[in-house]
Amino acid sequence: MFKNLKMKTSLTSAITVLTIICITILYISTQTGMTKLMKKSAQDSMKTSLNSQTTLINEYVSHQEDLLKKFSISPIIIDYLKDLNNKDKQLKAQQFTENYFKGLDNWEGIYSGEWNTHVVTHSNPKVVGMTTRKGDSLKALQNAMKENNGLYNAGIIVSPASQKLILSMYCPVYDTDGSTIVGYVGGGPYMEKLESLLNETKKNDKKSIQYSMLNVSSKMYIFDDEDTSLITKEATDKGILNVINDIEKSKKNTNDAFTYKNSNNTSYVMSYQYDKEHDWAVISKAKESSLYSDVYKTMRTLAIFCIISCIMISSLSWFFIHMHTKPLTYVTDALLELKELKIKKHDKLQKYINANSEVGQISTALNSLSDSFEVIIQKLGSCSDSLTHSAVKMSASSDILIQCVDDNANATEQFAGHTDQINDTVSQVDDGINDISDVVSQVETKIQLGDAQSSELIEKISQMRDITNASLETANIKIDENNHAIQEAIVNLQSLTQIDDMAKQILDITSQTNLLALNASIEAARAGEAGRGFSIVANEIGNLAESSRQTATSIQNICNETKEHICMVQDCFDNIINFMEEDIKSQFKDFLEATNEYNTSIGQIKNIIHEMHDCSNEFVKAVSDIKSQIDNVQNNPDGITMHTEDVIKKVEQTKKITEDLTDIVRKNEENALAIKEIINRFSL
């Protein structure tokens, strides 16, 4: 997939893909765990708030019960109930009842009566003399007051007089012996005061939790902070009915929470607490979307953070990879140009020459190769120019010689009658042969120079091959050293697992602290007003434990991310080592093979030069023979006439030698062109 891409692009793409996969997995796992934990926290908060509401109701009811108990143990009321015919005690008891009522807050009324419910004093004097109950109703009330340790709380009912909700309470009045019942007292506060207190506590609630209070037996609303019109009406809400059914199954003090959907398919979370003593249930209800709004907000924030992290990691990876692989681009360009036989020194690689890094060693080797190739090309150019120049001169001499041979042939036909002309022609031939001898001498010198330069060129190529082998061995050693150092660094970084273990220990301590804080909150709630300060301390301990848990979780996340980053860094270095081993070593091997090819070509050039040398020797020998014959002709002019046939034979030999010389010149030109082609393969 990545084989045709550049290494920096492949690495950046791979890191980006791995980062997205890892962060996606991290987000999914974190989102699952945090959502579950935060939802549980929201439910616990809802239960705590409900507990606060229930505690407030119980404290309010207990306070009202205490007020009625204090009224029942008043000596004035006890004395009058023991002596109902005493008018003076009646006036005092009635006055005390009215004054006591004035000190009460938001009560419908308070009264005292005989054991048969005949009212003898009342906060409203008009009611005095009434009998409130008779028959079975009277007997049930009397039994209830005896069975409830001196006070019977009939619960919240609709008052027949005011048609408002009141807390109906009854308390027997005992004689001074503490066991003889002389009468009873009764009364009830309006529930409006309790409703206002509950509404005050809801002002601090930011979760839009709805609170309701119901009489379980009658399924009647006692309190509802969202819809006051429901008060005194029977409940029809599906969630409320589920709570009542659950309570009726157990019939004991209990609390629970559950989720349900109403007829509009809206999800709600409900929590309730049941008070068996008063037979009422306090219920809290909130929309799931509202209760868990912080959860969803946190998950959105986490998703945005993960996206930003992916972008940042990809950007930083791109920057660092491009920055560190930039010298390899220069090296690659230089090797590709060298593959195309372009001998050029790159200015951008000059600063890396003689450096100890892999790029520095490759740059040094490339610079040395460039210098060696420049020397080789200069030597080959010099040899080629020399061969070309010699070939031109030999070609000119050949033309002259051919012309001389033609002249000699013509002169031979008239040889007998033109001796003087023959002598002149012989002299011209002699001069041409002298010129040919000089040219041949120059060619011999150039051939010897070419031979020497070829030997020097072969030696240079051998040195280049040795340098390349040494660079290849050095690169292998450096790759092994870097690989070993990277492995040691990765092993050293594994110590991060100790931090992860410590974070797990912190999480264990946090869980224990949370449990301790929860137990403390429960105990504080049981202690009532006296435990309120301790409840605040317990909440702060819970908050501190939660902060510690979040910090430990963050440490674990950082450790996990660091481990993943270490793995990605190790993969990056493995890719770089593979690139050095597969691509750079391969380039060196190709260069070494090219050097061997150049060595073979130079050897061929040297063989050609030797052939030229042999041909030149033969040509020199032939010219020497011609000159010797001409000297004989000049020294023996009289014999020229007598040996015309010999002269013709010599002319034919001269013509043959001239043809051989022409072949040698042609071969020299071909050799010069071959050397030029080799030089042209290089680009300086």
Buried (B, 14 or more C-beta within 10 A) or exposed (E): EEEEEBBBBBBBBBBBEBBBEBBEEBBEEBBEEBBEBBBEBBBBBBBBBBBBBBBBBBEBBEEBBEBBBEBBEBEBBBBBBBEBEEEEBBEBBBEBBBEBBEEBEEBBBBBBBBBEBBBBBBBBEEBBEEEBBEEEEBEEBBEBBEEBEBBBBBBBBEBEEEEBBBBBBBBBBBEEEEEEBBBBBBBBBBBEBBBEBBEEBBEEBEBBBBBBBBBBEBBBBBBBBEEEEBBBEEBEBEBBEBBBEBBEEEEEEBBBBBEBEEEEEEEBBBBBBBBBEBBBBBBBBBBBEBBBBBBEEBBEEBEEEBEEBBEEBBEEBBEBBBEBBEBBBBBBBBBEBBEEBBBEBBEBBEEBBEBEEBBBBBBBBBBBBBBBBBBBBEBBBBBBBBBBBBBBBBBBBBEBBBEBBEBBBEBBEEBEEBBEBBBEBBEBBBEBBEBBBEBBEBBBEBBEBBBEBBEBBBEBBEEBBEBBEEBBEBBBEBBEEBBEEBEEEBEEBEEBEEBBEBBEEBBEBBEEBBEBBBEBBBEBBEEEEEBEEBBEBBBEBBEBBBEBBEBBBEBBEBBBBBBBBBEBBBBBBEBBBEBBBEBBBEBBEEBBEBBEEBBEBBBBBBEBBBBBBEBBEEBBEBBEBBBEBBEBBEEEEEEBEEBBEBBBEBBBBBBEBBBBBBEBBBBBBEBBBBBBEBBEEBEE
